[in-house]
Each structure stands twice: as structure tokens, then as C-alpha cells.
Amino acid sequence: MPVNLLPKSEQKEIRFELISRQLVNFWLWLVLSLVVLLILSLLAVFQLKLMARQVDGEIDKNRQALSSASNQELQKQVLLLNNEIGKINQLRESHYQWSEALIELGSIIPGDLVVDILTLDRISGKVEITGFAGDRESIIKFWSAMHKSQYFKNINFPLSNLEQARNAHYQFTFYINEDKITP
């Protein structure tokens, strides 16, 4: 460090001058930084306002497009589709669920029983089934399984089903238990 031979009062003055220059430089840099920051902020605000105007313009264009005749036609189509879906839902609610009863019927038919005709009446729930069996025991087994099932009721079993011991023709009439098939 160099030795300062100036008198103490001048040394103080030089030190005060140096401190005042540093303070002035500090404040100049601070003010200059604030001015630059202010300018950048104003430019950002201006840019954001410009972008907001562009977005508002695009929104207005889209609103006009949505209110156009083609969009109104799409709205009509949507209403028609909603009406059709409502009709389908109404049909589904009034529809019988025959699948479970038919699966049950298929599972209780013995292997050597052949079904020729299966007639289903939705309104009455009446089912008529005719066909051939390998033997009389298969017909009796089928009849017994029908009585054990909860899906079938009022089973009409004519004695003519038991006339032949082999290659026997059979015919049943029974009703589907509505309590089991309605949802």
C-alpha cells in the first residue's frame, strides 16, 4: 500500500471525495437499473395488451363461427341424436332379459336331446320346445331339471313324451318366470 504524505485534512477530503464518487456511482447505477427495469416492464405490458387484443379477436371470430348456420345444423343433429338415445333407453328399460333364462335352458338340456323348434312369446312368456331324445330317461332328466330351475314355471309335460323308449319325440310348454328376467 502506498504511503500518503498529504496532511490529515486533505487525506480526509480525498477519502470523502472517493466515498461521494462511490455513492454517486451507486445511485446512478441504481437509477439506471430502475429505468431499464421500468422500460422492460412497460414493453411487457404493451406486449401483453397486444396479445390480449389478438386473443379477443380470435374469440370473437370463433363466437361468430359457432353461431353460424352450419353450427346450428350441428346443434339440431345433436338434439336429434339425444332424442334417439332417449328412445333407445326407453326400449332398454322395457326390454326383457331373456338371455339368462335361455342360458339356463341350454345348460339343463341333456346331451342326447335334440331341439327342433323353440318358440318364445315375449308378451305371455310362453315357451314351446319340441325335438327328439336318444331315450326316455333324457326326457325325464330334462323335465326334472326344468322343475328345479327358478327360471321356468307352469311346465306342461304331456305323457305322450314317454311313449317311446328310444328315439322319442318330446314336446314341452312352459313359461318364463318374469320375476327372474326383469331387471
C-alpha distance (Angstrom), angle and dihedral (degrees) to the residues before:
residue distance angle dihedral
M1 . . .
P2 3.81 . .
V3 3.72 119.5 .
N4 3.79 115.9 -115.7
L5 3.83 111.3 -142.6
L6 3.78 95.7 -177.7
P7 3.75 118.0 114.4
K8 3.76 117.3 -91.1
S9 3.80 95.2 -106.1
E10 3.80 92.1 54.8
Q11 3.78 90.4 44.8
K12 3.80 87.8 55.8
E13 3.78 90.7 48.6
I14 3.78 91.7 51.2
R15 3.79 90.3 47.6
F16 3.85 90.6 49.6
E17 3.78 90.2 47.9
L18 3.78 90.6 50.6
I19 3.81 91.4 48.1
S20 3.81 92.0 46.1
R21 3.84 91.0 50.3
Q22 3.79 89.7 49.8
L23 3.81 90.3 48.8
V24 3.80 91.5 47.9
N25 3.83 90.7 48.1
F26 3.80 90.2 47.9
W27 3.79 92.7 50.9
L28 3.81 92.6 43.8
W29 3.81 90.9 52.4
L30 3.78 90.8 45.6
V31 3.80 93.5 49.8
L32 3.81 91.6 43.1
S33 3.84 90.4 50.4
L34 3.80 90.8 49.0
V35 3.80 91.0 49.7
V36 3.83 91.2 50.4
L37 3.80 90.2 46.8
L38 3.80 90.8 49.1
I39 3.81 91.6 49.9
L40 3.82 91.3 48.8
S41 3.81 90.3 48.5
L42 3.79 91.8 50.5
L43 3.81 90.7 48.9
A44 3.81 90.4 50.1
V45 3.82 91.7 49.2
F46 3.80 90.2 48.6
Q47 3.83 90.9 49.0
L48 3.82 92.0 48.3
K49 3.82 91.7 49.6
L50 3.78 89.6 50.1
M51 3.80 91.4 50.0
A52 3.83 90.7 46.7
R53 3.80 90.1 54.0
Q54 3.80 90.6 50.4
V55 3.80 91.6 49.4
D56 3.82 90.7 48.0
G57 3.80 88.7 51.8
E58 3.79 91.5 51.0
I59 3.81 90.7 47.7
D60 3.81 90.3 52.4
K61 3.81 90.6 49.6
N62 3.82 90.9 50.0
R63 3.80 91.2 48.3
Q64 3.78 90.1 52.8
A65 3.79 90.2 48.4
L66 3.81 90.9 50.0
S67 3.77 92.2 52.0
S68 3.81 92.5 48.6
A69 3.80 123.1 113.6
S70 3.81 94.1 -102.9
N71 3.79 90.6 56.6
Q72 3.76 91.0 48.5
E73 3.81 87.5 53.1
L74 3.81 88.9 52.8
Q75 3.79 89.8 50.4
K76 3.81 89.5 53.0
Q77 3.81 89.9 50.4
V78 3.80 90.6 49.9
L79 3.81 90.1 51.7
L80 3.81 90.7 49.7
L81 3.81 90.8 49.0
N82 3.80 90.9 49.3
N83 3.81 89.5 51.8
E84 3.81 90.5 49.9
I85 3.81 90.9 49.1
G86 3.81 88.9 50.8
K87 3.80 90.3 52.5
I88 3.80 91.0 49.1
N89 3.80 90.3 50.4
Q90 3.82 90.0 50.8
L91 3.80 90.2 51.5
R92 3.79 91.3 48.0
E93 3.80 91.3 52.0
S94 3.81 92.5 52.0
H95 3.83 94.1 42.5
Y96 3.79 120.9 108.9
Q97 3.77 117.2 -128.5
W98 3.81 99.5 -129.8
S99 3.80 94.0 160.2
E100 3.79 97.1 85.6
A101 3.82 92.8 47.9
L102 3.80 91.5 48.2
I103 3.79 91.2 48.8
E104 3.80 88.9 51.0
L105 3.80 90.5 48.9
G106 3.80 91.1 50.1
S107 3.79 92.1 49.3
I108 3.83 95.3 52.0
I109 3.81 97.1 47.1
P110 3.84 107.6 103.2
G111 3.80 118.4 -122.5
D112 3.80 96.8 -109.0
L113 3.80 93.7 49.3
V114 3.82 114.3 102.8
V115 3.81 119.2 -158.5
D116 3.79 112.9 -147.3
I117 3.79 100.9 170.1
L118 3.78 130.2 18.1
T119 3.81 115.1 -179.1
L120 3.81 121.9 -173.8
D121 3.80 125.0 -169.4
R122 3.79 110.5 -162.3
I123 3.78 96.7 -165.7
S124 3.79 98.1 52.2
G125 3.82 97.9 23.9
K126 3.79 89.1 -128.3
V127 3.81 118.5 153.8
E128 3.78 125.7 -167.4
I129 3.79 119.9 -168.2
T130 3.80 127.7 -177.7
G131 3.77 134.0 173.1
F132 3.81 146.4 107.2
A133 3.78 132.5 -68.1
G134 3.78 131.1 -158.1
D135 3.78 90.8 -126.5
R136 3.80 144.0 -7.5
E137 3.84 92.2 -100.1
S138 3.83 91.1 64.0
I139 3.80 90.4 54.7
I140 3.81 91.3 49.8
K141 3.83 90.3 46.7
F142 3.82 90.0 51.3
W143 3.82 91.3 47.4
S144 3.82 90.9 49.9
A145 3.81 92.5 49.1
M146 3.82 90.0 49.8
H147 3.81 90.3 56.6
K148 3.81 92.1 49.0
S149 3.81 93.5 51.2
Q150 3.80 119.6 93.2
Y151 3.82 92.0 -148.7
F152 3.82 96.8 67.9
K153 3.80 133.1 59.7
N154 3.82 140.1 167.7
I155 3.79 93.0 33.6
N156 3.81 112.5 -167.9
F157 3.79 109.6 -154.7
P158 3.82 112.7 178.6
L159 3.80 116.1 -152.4
S160 3.80 88.0 -128.6
N161 3.82 85.7 79.7
L162 3.84 88.3 71.8
E163 3.84 99.4 47.8
Q164 3.81 96.7 99.4
A165 3.80 124.9 50.2
R166 3.85 95.1 -155.8
N167 3.82 132.3 31.6
A168 3.79 88.7 8.9
H169 3.76 123.3 -175.3
Y170 3.82 114.2 -134.4
Q171 3.78 137.5 -170.7
F172 3.82 127.7 -174.0
T173 3.76 131.8 -178.0
F174 3.76 119.0 -166.4
Y175 3.79 141.7 146.6
I176 3.78 132.0 -116.8
N177 3.80 113.0 -118.1
E178 3.82 101.2 -118.7
D179 3.79 92.5 -158.6
K180 3.81 88.4 66.6
I181 3.79 99.1 46.2
T182 3.78 104.2 41.3
P183 3.82 114.3 90.1
